[in-house]
Amino acid sequence: MELHNRSVRTDVRELGALLGDVLATQTSTAAYETVEDLRTAAIEYRRGDASSRDALEETIGGLSDAREDVVARAFTTYFELINLAEERERVRAVRNADADGSLHDSLEETVGELAEAGVGADEFEALLADVLIEPTFTAHPTEARRATVKAKLRSIAAHLEELDERDMTDRERNAVWRDVTAEVTSLWGTRQVRQRRPEPEDEARNVQWYLENTLFDVVGDAYEEFEETISSEYPDADCPKLFEFRSWAGSDRDGNPFVTPEVTAETLERQREIAVEKYRDRCKRLSAVLSQDGERYAVDGPLRESLAADAERFPTVVEEARERYPDEPYRQKLKLMRERLDRVDDVRPGGYPDGDAFLADLEVIAESLTVDRNDVVRTSFIEPLRRQVDTFGFVLASLDLRDHRENHTEAVAEAVGAEGVDYRGMDEAARAAFLTEAILQEDPVVDPDDPGDVSETTARVFRRFRELADWQAEYDTQAIDTYCISMTEEPSHVLEVLFLADQVGVVSLPDHCGIDVVPLLETESALNGAERILGTLFENEAYGTALETRGGVQEVMLGYSDSNKENGFLAANWDLYKNQRRLASFCREEDVTLRLFHGRGGSISRGGGPMNEALLALPNETVTGQVKFTEQGEAIAEKYADRRIAERELEQMLDAQIRARHEANEEPTEDVPEEWVDAMETMVPAARSEYRALLNADGFVSYFGQATPISVVEDLNLGSRPASRSGERAVEDLRAIPWVFSWTQTRLILPGWYALGSGLDAYLEEAGEEAGLATLREMYDEWPFFRTTLDNAALALARTEPEIAAEYADLADDDLRERFFPRLVGEYERGRELVLAVSGRDELIRRDWLAESLDRRNPYVDPLNLLQVDLLGRDDRTDDEERTLRLTVNGIAAGMKNTG
């Protein structure tokens, strides 16, 4: 049976033709012909039918301001539409593979393999009980598209789904295509580039959109699939809670002065409103389903008792329910449940205090339906809602607070200084001793409501902690229960946050600790000092008590972005890998459960890449079952905009985590041959040295500024957070996202591979070419960490286009160009050569669909790059030229499907 009516080629061809028609209609035939000339010239060069890009560059150089705008808009819109076509193809691939039983990385495959390997029911249930996956959405500015543009694209995507999956008459099909035409026409007339920087509230709403419109519904369906799959081999196994969703949007204060307590409060309030409204809507739908006649079905004890309790709580409402639904006990109960939901955020008493209370009422209904032999009704209608409540509660997504450790140090020093304590003058040991004593004593050290005549930073920090206490009282501890400390270097940086929380009553040891305090380790010194930092904390009386109160789980966040920017791709990956192993072994010795929080970005250089492969490549020692990772920017849209793709993503995450946990149980300490470790220890210093030599080379920062569009990226209004921590252009002060974004625009994706070739060469020189290559191939074949590292570098290398990058290099001063560009290209070429040699492949990309996607996209990205270079080379750009330049950034980002 054919599941689909269309193919990716059909979608690309018809959407491209439609865009051409809209372009000609909305502008002119001449404008359309210009775009066609550029497209044709780019394709001819890529195919080898033209010996140079001269024709392409000549046409671009002769464009008027107005025609430049049309060209940039046309290619940008094309990529937006082609991305939808490829998204639809992903859905086709999943559905077709599911239908014919060839779906890889599937839970069905894993469960079958575990059963065949002799994993019993008890062992399997214990395996599931360990698993908790926490995708954490961040507001980092890595999505270039406006919300208005995204809304139009989602509408077009819905029409494409209808055309692809529904059997329609010609008239119906024509009507749908007419709607697609109208949407594309509207999209053409819509401004692509933001005129204002988004505010934190906008970013929070963006994250909430995916939670509300996709994931909320997907979760119920996903668990149903999971349970069905599990029951095929383990019919009596219970499927526990496997997912929680978290967010930084509206609560991440690090480097963003615009995330105020008001923003966080609004985020918490809106998320509760969304969750409660969702449940109210579900209860209303259930009322239409659960119309069982009370005279035919016995009302069991728990339901009868629950209705009696409601009668005491809401006598008037109960009377109304009885009159409206006589002898229909389920409908009466649901009417009362809707009433309690209405009162959650209301001055009237009786509202549900939290999601658990609402879940308890659902349990009563579920139990009664079982007694009444209505299991099929319970399974179809109650179970999905129970899963939703268990996952989202009344908080939708729990918020993590985050700030830079310097701000906490300043706040503590100023506040206790007013009490005569010279905190700044203390060494690390004295600071830890002072904070410990202060936390353990009953009386507060400072007045958090009035810390005295302090700086703006200190006042802001104390206000945040005061509000934290209020937020937990209002929205429940689960709503905001984690505090992440950026750039943690010392144990005192963690104790400072515990102290501040103690002063406002969020922590009251030994009985209560309302937050997990999470050190973010992102520098080489912090990663290498992780055991020292945690060891000191675990031995600390105050922190040890807090940890015990939180269930003995220590969350540690690993910063992929800054570690890469500081050390380069290969060194950062190795530092993260080996220090994860050390951390995990240390925590196990200390009888502490480690939960790693992977601060991954969308790009390869920032920890991106296929999530299931990343989870499987983690060291066995680190796989406790609990795992947390960031999702951000265009990666959120790519994974969670479409319901079927979102469900597939959840399945792959779960599949990988179950496999990884089983492997960790079988082999708690990963057996990595010493020869492989020695090879890495030879490669990494050489790679780190070459990378740092590049960044520290005289003139490199100037070259970066001249040969990339960083000046445009900084002003692009991508997010509410400033692009630089200090306002300076120095690489160490620049945030990782604009650093990666700028290189990606030039098609020289340096952060994803630079110095890899130097590192591999250093090992081959020491071990000998033949013997060294044999060892590297063995490592690639048998070591998931090394294979994933090289495969990810291969993706970044495959997306790199030195010929296009050369156009950007020509923008730099001649001496800078000659000093740096050959060096960059040389490292690219050697890295490419060695990755192919080690992997044994003829091509960098091992996935046919990805190779096809790049082949499809490259000719269309080229004109945007060349137009961007032309605009960057102009000394005095007009306002129109500036707008077009910013539009080329959006277009290239859409074409590359990546920003930072």
C-alpha positions in Angstrom: 0.0 0.0 0.0 1.3 3.4 -1.0 1.3 5.7 2.0 2.2 8.9 0.1 1.2 10.7 -3.0 4.3 12.7 -3.6 8.1 12.7 -3.4 10.8 15.2 -2.3 11.6 15.8 -6.0 7.9 16.6 -6.7 7.8 19.0 -3.7 11.0 20.7 -4.6 10.1 21.1 -8.3 6.5 22.4 -7.7 7.5 24.7 -4.8 10.3 26.1 -6.9 8.1 26.7 -9.8 5.4 28.2 -7.7 8.0 30.6 -6.1 9.1 31.6 -9.6 5.5 32.4 -10.6 5.0 34.4 -7.4 8.2 36.3 -8.0 7.3 37.2 -11.5 3.8 38.3 -10.5 4.8 40.3 -7.5 7.9 42.0 -9.0 8.5 41.7 -12.8 9.4 39.2 -15.5 12.8 40.9 -15.7 13.4 40.3 -12.0 12.4 36.7 -12.4 14.8 36.3 -15.4 17.6 37.7 -13.3 17.1 35.2 -10.6 16.8 32.4 -13.2 20.1 33.5 -14.8 21.9 33.4 -11.4 20.4 30.0 -10.6 21.3 28.6 -14.0 24.9 30.0 -13.9 25.4 28.5 -10.4 24.2 25.1 -11.4 26.3 25.1 -14.6 29.4 25.8 -12.6 28.6 23.1 -10.0 28.0 20.6 -12.8 31.2 21.5 -14.6 29.5 23.0 -17.6 31.2 26.4 -16.9 34.9 26.8 -16.1 34.4 29.7 -13.7 31.9 31.7 -11.7 32.7 34.8 -13.7 29.2 35.0 -15.3 27.6 34.6 -11.8 29.8 37.3 -10.3 29.3 39.6 -13.2 25.6 39.5 -13.0 25.7 40.1 -9.2 28.0 43.0 -9.6 25.6 44.7 -12.0 22.5 44.5 -9.9 20.6 47.6 -8.7 19.7 48.0 -5.0 16.2 46.9 -5.7 17.2 43.9 -7.8 19.7 42.8 -5.1 16.8 42.8 -2.6 14.7 40.6 -5.0 17.6 38.2 -5.5 18.3 37.8 -1.7 14.6 37.4 -1.0 14.1 34.9 -3.8 16.9 32.5 -2.7 16.1 32.9 1.0 12.4 32.1 0.4 13.5 29.1 -1.8 15.4 27.6 1.0 12.6 28.1 3.5 10.3 26.1 1.1 12.9 23.5 0.4 13.4 22.9 4.1 9.7 22.1 4.3 10.0 19.7 1.4 12.9 17.9 3.1 11.0 17.8 6.4 8.2 16.1 4.6 10.6 13.6 3.2 11.8 12.8 6.7 8.3 12.0 7.6 7.9 9.8 4.5 11.1 7.9 5.3 10.0 7.2 8.9 6.5 6.1 8.0 7.6 3.9 5.1 10.4 2.3 7.2 7.9 1.7 10.0 5.5 0.1 7.7 8.0 -2.3 6.2 9.9 -3.0 9.4 13.2 -1.5 8.4 13.2 1.5 10.9 16.7 1.8 12.4 17.3 3.1 16.0 13.9 2.0 16.9 12.6 0.9 20.3 11.1 -2.2 18.8 14.5 -3.3 17.6 16.2 -2.7 20.9 13.5 -4.4 23.0 13.7 -7.4 20.7 17.5 -7.6 21.0 17.4 -7.3 24.8 14.8 -10.1 25.1 16.8 -12.3 22.7 20.0 -11.6 24.8 18.2 -13.0 27.8 17.4 -9.8 29.7 14.6 -10.8 32.0 11.5 -8.8 32.9 12.8 -7.7 36.3 16.1 -6.5 34.8 14.3 -4.7 32.0 12.0 -2.9 34.4 15.0 -1.9 36.5 16.6 -0.6 33.3 13.6 1.5 32.5 13.4 2.8 36.0 16.9 4.3 35.7 16.0 6.3 32.6 15.0 9.9 32.7 15.7 12.1 29.6 15.5 15.9 30.1 15.6 18.0 26.9 16.2 21.6 28.0 15.2 24.4 25.7 17.3 27.5 25.6 16.7 31.0 24.2 20.2 31.3 22.8 20.0 33.4 19.6 20.6 30.7 17.0 17.4 31.0 15.0 17.4 33.7 12.3 13.7 33.4 11.3 11.0 35.7 12.5 8.0 34.1 14.3 5.7 35.5 11.6 7.7 33.7 8.9 7.7 30.5 10.9 3.9 30.6 11.3 3.5 30.9 7.5 5.9 28.1 6.9 4.0 25.8 9.4 0.8 26.5 7.5 2.4 25.6 4.2 3.8 22.4 5.8 0.3 21.4 6.9 -0.9 21.8 3.3 2.0 19.7 2.0 1.0 17.0 4.5 -2.5 17.1 3.3 -1.5 16.8 -0.4 0.9 13.9 0.5 -1.2 11.8 2.7 -4.8 12.3 1.7 -6.6 10.8 -1.3 -8.3 13.8 -2.9 -10.3 14.6 -6.0 -8.7 17.0 -8.5 -11.0 19.7 -7.3 -9.9 19.2 -3.7 -6.3 19.0 -4.7 -6.5 22.3 -6.6 -8.2 24.0 -3.7 -5.3 23.0 -1.4 -2.7 24.1 -3.9 -4.5 27.4 -4.2 -4.1 27.9 -0.5 -0.4 27.0 -0.8 -0.1 29.6 -3.5 -1.7 32.2 -1.3 0.6 31.4 1.6 3.7 31.6 -0.6 2.5 34.9 -2.0 2.0 36.2 1.5 5.4 34.9 2.5 7.0 36.7 -0.4 5.5 40.0 0.9 6.6 39.4 4.5 9.6 41.0 6.0 12.2 38.3 6.6 14.6 40.3 8.8 13.7 41.4 12.3 13.5 45.2 12.8 13.9 44.9 16.5 15.8 42.6 18.8 13.5 40.0 20.3 12.8 40.4 24.0 13.1 37.6 26.5 9.3 37.3 26.6 9.4 36.6 22.8 12.0 33.9 23.3 10.0 32.3 26.1 6.8 32.3 24.0 8.8 30.7 21.1 9.8 27.8 23.3 6.3 27.5 24.8 4.9 27.2 21.3 6.7 23.9 20.7 5.7 22.6 24.1 2.1 23.6 23.7 1.5 22.8 20.0 3.6 19.8 19.4 5.1 18.1 22.4 2.1 18.2 24.6 0.1 16.1 22.2 3.1 13.9 21.1 3.9 12.7 24.6 0.6 10.8 25.0 1.0 9.2 21.6 4.6 8.4 22.2 4.0 6.6 25.5 1.2 4.6 23.9 3.7 3.4 21.3 6.4 2.8 23.9 4.1 0.7 26.0 2.8 -1.3 23.0 6.4 -2.0 21.9 7.6 -3.0 25.4 4.6 -5.3 26.0 5.4 -7.3 22.9 8.4 -8.9 24.8 7.6 -7.9 28.4 3.8 -8.0 28.8 3.8 -7.3 32.5 6.4 -4.5 32.5 5.4 -1.1 33.7 6.5 1.9 31.7 7.6 4.6 34.1 8.1 8.3 33.5 10.9 8.6 30.9 10.9 12.3 29.9 10.8 15.7 31.5 11.1 19.0 29.6 12.9 21.9 31.0 13.7 25.5 29.8 16.1 28.4 30.2 13.9 30.8 28.2 12.9 33.5 30.6 15.2 32.5 33.4 18.8 32.4 32.0 20.3 35.6 33.3 23.9 34.9 32.3 25.1 37.8 30.1 21.5 38.9 29.5 20.5 42.0 31.6 17.0 41.9 30.0 16.0 38.7 31.8 14.5 40.3 34.9 12.4 38.8 37.7 9.4 40.2 35.9 10.2 38.2 32.8 10.7 35.0 34.9 7.4 35.5 36.7 5.6 36.1 33.5 7.1 32.9 32.0 6.0 30.8 35.0 2.5 32.3 34.9 2.1 31.7 31.2 3.4 28.2 31.3 0.9 27.3 34.1 -1.9 29.0 32.2 -1.1 26.9 29.1 -0.9 23.6 31.0 -4.1 24.2 33.0 -6.0 25.3 29.8 -4.8 22.2 28.0 -6.1 20.0 30.9 -9.4 21.8 31.0 -9.8 21.2 27.3 -9.0 17.5 27.7 -11.5 17.2 30.6 -14.2 18.7 28.3 -13.4 16.2 25.6 -13.5 13.4 28.1 -16.9 14.5 29.2 -18.2 13.8 25.7 -16.7 10.3 25.9 -17.4 9.2 29.5 -21.2 9.3 29.3 -21.7 5.9 31.0 -25.1 5.4 32.6 -24.7 5.2 36.4 -27.7 2.9 36.6 -25.9 0.3 34.4 -22.4 0.7 35.8 -21.5 0.4 39.4 -19.7 3.4 40.9 -16.7 1.9 42.7 -15.6 3.1 46.2 -12.9 5.5 45.3 -15.0 7.4 42.7 -17.9 7.5 45.2 -15.7 8.8 47.9 -14.1 11.4 45.6 -17.6 12.7 44.6 -18.5 12.9 48.2 -15.4 14.9 49.0 -16.3 17.2 46.1 -19.8 17.7 47.5 -18.3 19.0 50.7 -15.9 21.2 48.9 -18.2 22.6 46.2 -21.8 21.9 47.2 -23.3 24.4 44.7 -21.2 23.1 41.8 -22.0 19.5 42.7 -25.6 20.2 42.7 -25.3 21.8 39.2 -23.3 18.8 38.0 -26.0 16.4 39.3 -28.8 18.4 37.6 -26.8 18.6 34.3 -25.6 15.0 34.3 -28.1 12.9 36.2 -26.9 9.3 36.7 -23.7 10.1 34.8 -21.0 9.9 37.6 -18.0 10.3 35.3 -19.4 13.5 33.8 -20.2 14.8 37.2 -16.6 14.2 38.3 -15.2 15.8 35.2 -17.3 18.9 35.8 -15.9 19.2 39.3 -12.4 18.7 37.9 -12.9 21.5 35.4 -14.1 23.7 38.3 -10.9 23.0 40.3 -8.8 23.7 37.2 -10.6 27.1 36.8 -9.6 27.9 40.4 -5.9 27.1 40.1 -5.0 30.8 39.4 -8.0 32.3 41.2 -8.8 34.0 44.4 -11.5 31.4 45.0 -10.5 28.4 47.2 -10.5 24.8 46.1 -8.2 24.8 43.1 -5.8 22.0 42.5 -2.6 22.8 44.5 -0.4 21.1 41.9 -0.4 18.6 39.0 -0.2 15.6 41.4 -3.6 16.4 42.8 -5.1 16.6 39.4 -3.4 13.3 38.5 -4.9 11.7 41.6 -8.4 12.5 40.3 -7.5 11.0 36.9 -6.3 7.9 38.7 -9.7 7.6 40.4 -11.5 7.7 37.1 -9.0 5.2 35.6 -9.5 2.7 38.4 -13.3 3.0 38.2 -13.2 2.4 34.4 -11.2 -0.8 35.0 -13.7 -2.0 37.6 -16.5 -1.3 35.0 -14.6 -3.4 32.4 -14.0 -0.2 30.3 -10.2 -0.8 29.9 -10.3 0.1 26.2 -11.9 3.5 27.1 -9.3 4.0 29.9 -6.4 3.1 27.5 -7.6 5.3 24.7 -8.7 8.4 26.6 -7.4 8.5 30.2 -3.9 7.0 29.8 -2.6 9.7 27.3 -3.8 12.4 29.6 -2.2 10.8 32.7 1.1 10.7 30.8 0.7 14.4 29.9 0.1 15.4 33.5 2.9 13.2 34.7 5.3 14.8 32.2 4.2 18.5 32.2 2.4 18.9 35.5 1.1 22.5 36.0 4.6 23.8 35.1 4.8 22.7 31.4 8.6 22.9 31.6 10.6 23.4 34.7 12.8 26.5 34.6 16.6 26.6 35.4 18.0 29.8 36.7 21.5 30.7 35.5 24.0 33.5 36.2 27.7 34.0 36.0 29.7 33.1 39.2 31.3 36.6 39.4 27.9 38.1 40.1 27.3 35.7 43.1 30.7 36.4 44.5 30.2 40.1 44.3 26.8 39.9 45.9 28.1 37.8 48.8 31.1 40.0 49.3 29.2 43.2 49.4 26.4 41.9 51.6 28.6 40.3 54.2 31.0 43.2 54.0 28.2 45.4 55.4 28.3 43.0 58.4 32.1 43.5 58.9 33.2 40.4 57.0 36.1 40.7 54.5 35.0 38.0 52.1 37.1 39.4 49.2 40.2 39.2 51.3 39.7 35.5 52.1 41.4 32.7 50.2 39.4 29.8 48.8 39.5 27.6 52.0 38.5 30.5 54.2 35.6 31.4 51.9 34.3 27.8 52.0 34.6 27.6 55.8 32.7 30.9 56.2 29.9 30.0 53.8 29.5 26.5 55.4 29.1 27.9 58.9 26.7 30.6 57.7 24.5 28.0 55.9 24.4 25.7 58.9 23.5 28.2 61.5 19.8 29.0 62.0 19.9 32.8 61.9 20.5 34.6 58.6 23.8 36.4 58.2 22.3 39.2 56.1 18.9 40.7 55.6 18.0 39.6 52.0 15.2 42.1 51.9 17.6 45.0 52.7 21.2 44.0 52.0 22.3 47.6 52.5 23.9 50.1 50.3 25.0 47.8 47.6 25.8 47.8 43.8 23.2 47.2 41.2 24.6 43.7 40.6 24.2 42.8 44.2 20.8 44.2 44.5 19.7 42.3 41.4 21.1 39.0 42.7 19.4 39.3 46.1 16.1 40.3 44.4 16.3 37.2 42.2 16.8 34.9 45.2 13.9 36.6 47.1 11.7 36.1 44.1 12.8 32.5 43.8 11.4 31.8 47.3 8.1 33.4 46.2 8.0 31.6 42.9 8.4 28.2 44.6 5.7 29.1 47.0 3.4 30.2 44.2 4.1 27.7 41.5 5.6 24.7 43.4 9.2 23.8 43.8 9.2 21.7 40.7 8.5 24.8 38.6 11.9 26.3 39.2 14.3 24.1 41.1 17.7 24.3 39.4 20.4 27.0 39.6 23.3 26.8 37.1 26.5 28.7 37.7 28.4 29.7 34.6 32.2 29.6 34.6 32.4 27.6 37.8 36.1 27.3 38.9 36.0 26.8 42.6 33.9 25.0 45.3 33.1 28.4 46.8 31.2 29.4 43.6 28.8 26.6 44.3 28.6 27.3 48.1 27.8 31.0 47.3 24.6 30.0 45.6 23.7 27.6 48.4 24.3 30.4 50.9 22.1 32.9 49.0 19.3 30.4 48.7 19.7 29.7 52.5 19.4 33.4 53.3 15.9 33.6 51.6 14.6 30.2 53.0 14.8 28.2 49.7 17.3 26.1 51.6 16.9 25.2 55.3 19.2 22.4 56.3 19.0 19.7 57.3 15.3 19.4 56.4 14.9 21.2 53.1 16.8 22.1 50.0 14.6 23.5 47.3 17.2 23.7 44.5 19.9 21.6 42.7 23.0 23.7 42.5 24.7 22.9 39.2 28.3 23.9 38.4 28.8 24.6 34.7 32.3 23.4 33.8 33.4 25.0 30.5 37.1 25.9 30.6 40.0 23.6 30.4 41.0 24.4 34.0 37.5 23.8 35.3 37.1 20.5 33.5 40.5 19.3 34.7 39.7 20.4 38.2 36.3 18.8 38.4 37.2 16.1 40.9 38.8 18.7 43.2 35.7 20.9 43.0 33.2 18.1 43.6 35.4 16.3 46.1 35.6 19.4 48.3 31.8 19.9 48.0 30.9 16.3 48.8 33.1 16.5 52.0 31.6 19.8 52.9 29.1 19.4 55.8 26.6 21.9 54.4 26.8 20.8 50.8 26.8 17.1 51.7 23.6 17.6 53.7 22.0 19.5 50.8 23.0 16.8 48.4 21.5 14.1 50.6 18.3 16.1 50.9 18.1 16.2 47.1 18.3 12.5 46.8 22.0 12.1 46.4 21.9 13.3 42.7 24.6 15.7 41.6 24.0 17.5 38.3 27.0 18.8 36.5 26.8 20.8 33.3 29.4 20.5 30.6 30.0 23.5 28.3 30.6 22.3 24.8 30.6 25.8 23.2 33.2 27.7 25.2 35.5 24.6 25.6 35.5 24.3 21.8 36.2 28.0 21.3 39.0 27.9 23.8 40.7 24.6 22.7 39.5 23.7 19.3 37.3 20.8 18.1 39.5 17.7 18.8 40.9 18.9 22.1 37.5 20.0 23.4 35.9 16.7 22.6 38.7 14.7 24.3 38.8 17.0 27.3 35.0 16.5 27.7 35.2 12.7 27.2 38.0 11.9 29.6 36.8 14.3 32.3 33.3 12.8 32.1 34.9 9.4 32.8 36.8 10.8 35.7 33.8 12.6 37.1 31.6 9.5 36.8 34.1 7.2 38.5 34.7 9.7 41.3 30.9 10.1 41.9 30.5 6.4 42.0 33.2 6.0 44.6 31.5 8.7 46.6 28.1 7.0 46.3 26.6 10.0 44.5 24.4 9.6 41.4 25.8 11.8 38.6 23.4 13.5 36.1 25.4 15.1 33.3 23.9 18.1 31.7 25.3 18.4 28.2 25.4 22.1 27.0 25.1 21.2 23.3 24.5 23.6 20.5 23.1 23.1 17.1 26.4 23.1 15.2 29.0 20.4 15.2 31.5 22.6 16.9 29.1 23.2 19.8 28.3 19.6 20.5 25.6 19.2 17.8 25.0 16.2 15.5 22.6 13.3 15.8 21.4 13.0 19.4 21.0 9.3 19.4 24.6 8.8 18.2 25.8 11.4 20.8 24.1 9.5 23.6 25.5 6.1 22.5 29.0 7.6 22.3 29.1 8.8 25.9 31.5 6.9 28.2 29.8 3.9 29.9 30.8 5.3 33.3 28.6 8.4 32.8 25.4 6.6 31.8 23.5 6.4 35.0 20.2 6.6 33.0 19.5 10.2 33.8 20.7 12.6 31.1 20.0 16.3 30.4 20.9 18.3 27.3 20.2 21.6 25.8 18.1 22.1 22.7 18.3 25.5 21.0 17.8 27.6 17.9 17.0 26.0 14.6 17.6 22.6 16.2 14.3 23.0 18.1 12.3 23.8 15.0 14.0 20.9 13.1 13.2 18.4 15.8 9.9 19.6 17.3 8.0 21.6 14.7 6.4 18.5 13.1 4.6 16.0 15.4 5.8 12.9 13.6 9.4 14.0 13.6 9.1 15.0 17.3 7.8 11.6 18.2 10.6 9.9 16.2 13.1 12.1 18.0 11.8 11.0 21.4 11.9 7.4 20.3 15.5 7.7 19.2 16.5 9.4 22.4 14.8 6.6 24.4 16.3 3.9 22.3 19.8 5.2 22.6 19.5 5.8 26.4 18.2 2.3 27.0 20.9 0.8 24.9 23.6 2.9 26.6 22.3 2.1 30.1 22.2 -1.6 29.4 25.8 -1.4 28.0 26.8 0.5 31.1 25.3 -2.2 33.3 27.1 -4.9 31.4 30.4 -3.0 31.3 30.4 -0.3 34.0 33.9 0.8 33.2 34.4 1.2 29.4 37.3 -0.9 28.2 39.4 1.6 26.2 42.8 0.1 25.2 45.7 2.1 26.5 47.1 2.3 22.9 44.0 4.4 21.9 44.3 6.7 24.9 48.0 7.2 24.1 47.0 8.0 20.5 44.6 10.7 21.7 47.1 12.1 24.2 49.5 12.5 21.3 46.9 14.1 19.0 45.3 16.5 21.4 48.3 18.6 22.5 49.3 19.1 18.9 45.8 20.0 17.9 45.3 22.4 20.8 48.7 24.0 20.1 47.9 24.6 16.5 44.4 26.0 17.3 45.6 28.3 20.0 48.5 29.4 17.8 46.0 30.5 15.2 43.8 32.4 17.6 46.7 34.1 19.2 48.5 34.9 16.0 49.1 38.6 15.5 46.4 40.0 13.2 44.0 37.0 13.4 41.2 38.9 15.2 41.5 41.6 12.5 41.3 38.9 9.8 38.2 37.4 11.4 36.6 40.8 11.4 37.4 41.5 7.8 36.8 38.0 6.3 33.5 37.1 7.9 30.2 39.0 8.4 30.7 39.1 12.2 29.8 42.9 12.2 26.5 42.0 10.5 25.8 39.0 12.8 26.3 41.2 15.9 23.6 43.5 14.8 21.2 41.0 13.4 18.7 41.0 16.2 18.9 37.2 16.5 18.2 37.2 20.3 17.8 39.3 23.3 21.3 38.6 24.6 24.3 40.7 23.6 26.7 39.0 21.1 29.7 39.7 23.3 30.2 39.5 27.1 32.4 42.6 27.2 31.4 44.5 24.1 34.9 43.8 22.7 35.7 41.9 19.4 38.4 39.8 21.1 37.8 36.1 20.4 37.8 35.2 24.2 35.0 37.8 24.8 32.9 36.8 21.8 30.1 34.4 22.5 30.4 31.0 20.8 27.2 31.4 18.8 28.2 34.5 16.7 31.8 33.0 16.5 30.4 29.8 14.8 27.6 31.7 12.9 30.1 34.0 11.2 32.4 31.2 10.0 29.3 29.2 8.8 28.2 32.1 6.7 31.5 32.0 4.9 31.3 28.3 4.2 34.6 27.8 6.0 33.3 26.0 9.1 36.6 26.3 11.0 35.2 25.6 14.5 34.1 22.1 13.4 37.4 20.8 12.1 40.3 23.2 12.6 43.5 21.5 13.9 42.1 18.0 13.5 44.5 17.4 10.7 47.4 18.6 12.8 46.5 16.4 15.6 46.1 13.3 13.4 49.4 14.1 11.7 51.2 14.4 15.1 50.2 10.8 15.9 51.1 9.4 12.5 54.5 11.0 12.7 55.1 9.4 16.1 53.6 6.0 15.4 54.6 5.7 11.7 52.2 6.2 8.8 51.3 2.6 8.2 51.0 1.4 11.9 49.4 4.7 13.0 46.8 4.6 10.3 45.9 1.0 11.2 45.4 2.0 14.8 43.3 5.0 13.9 41.1 2.8 11.7 40.7 0.3 14.6 39.7 3.2 16.8 37.2 4.4 14.3 35.6 0.9 13.9 35.5 -0.1 17.5 35.3 3.1 19.7 32.0 5.0 19.5 33.6 8.2 20.9 36.3 8.4 18.2 33.9 7.3 15.4 31.3 10.0 16.4 34.0 12.6 16.7 35.4 11.9 13.3 31.9 11.6 11.7 30.9 14.9 13.1 34.1 16.6 11.8 33.3 15.0 8.5 29.9 16.7 8.4 31.6 20.1 9.1 34.2 19.4 6.4 31.6 18.4 3.9 29.7 21.7 4.4 33.0 23.6 3.9 33.5 25.2 0.5 37.0 26.7 0.2 36.2 28.4 -3.2 33.4 30.4 -1.6 35.5 31.0 1.5 38.2 32.5 -0.8 35.8 35.2 -1.9 35.4 36.3 1.8 39.2 36.0 2.3 39.7 38.6 -0.5 37.9 41.1 1.6 40.7 41.1 4.1 43.9 43.1 3.8 46.3 41.5 1.5 48.9 40.7 4.1 46.3 39.2 6.4 44.8 37.1 3.6 48.2 35.7 2.7 49.1 35.0 6.3 45.9 33.2 7.3 43.8 31.9 4.4 46.3 29.4 3.0 46.8 28.2 6.6 43.1 27.6 7.0 42.7 25.8 3.7 45.8 23.7 4.3 44.3 22.5 7.6 41.0 21.8 5.8 42.6 19.8 3.1 44.7 17.7 5.4 41.8 17.1 7.7 39.6 16.0 4.8 42.3 13.7 3.5 42.9 12.0 6.9 39.2 11.6 7.8 38.6 9.8 4.5 41.7 7.7 5.1 40.7 6.7 8.6 37.0 6.1 7.9 37.8 4.1 4.7 35.1 6.1 2.8 35.4 7.7 -0.6 33.1 10.6 0.5 32.9 12.6 3.7 29.1 12.0 4.1 27.9 8.5 4.9 24.2 9.2 4.6 22.9 9.3 1.0 20.0 11.6 1.9 22.4 14.2 3.4 24.6 14.1 0.4 21.6 14.6 -1.9 20.5 17.6 0.3 23.8 19.3 0.0 23.9 18.7 -3.7 20.5 20.2 -4.0 21.3 23.2 -1.9 24.8 24.2 -2.8 24.1 25.8 -6.2 21.4 28.0 -4.6 23.6 29.1 -1.6 26.4 30.2 -3.9 24.6 33.3 -5.3 23.7 34.5 -1.8 27.3 34.1 -0.7 28.6 36.1 -3.6 26.0 38.8 -3.1 26.9 39.0 0.6 30.6 39.3 -0.3 29.8 42.0 -2.8 27.8 44.0 -0.2 30.4 43.5 2.6 33.1 44.9 0.2 31.3 48.2 0.0 32.6 51.0 2.2 29.4 53.1 2.5 26.3 51.0 2.3 22.9 52.6 1.8 20.0 51.6 4.1 18.6 49.4 1.4 22.0 47.6 1.0 22.2 47.1 4.7 18.7 45.4 4.7 19.7 43.2 1.8 22.9 42.3 3.5 21.1 41.2 6.6 18.7 39.2 4.4 21.6 37.3 2.9 22.6 36.2 6.4 19.1 34.7 6.9 19.2 33.1 3.5 22.5 31.5 3.9 21.5 30.2 7.4 18.4 28.7 5.8 20.4 27.2 3.0 23.0 25.7 5.4 20.3 24.8 7.9 22.6 26.1 10.5 23.6 29.3 12.3 25.5 28.8 15.5 
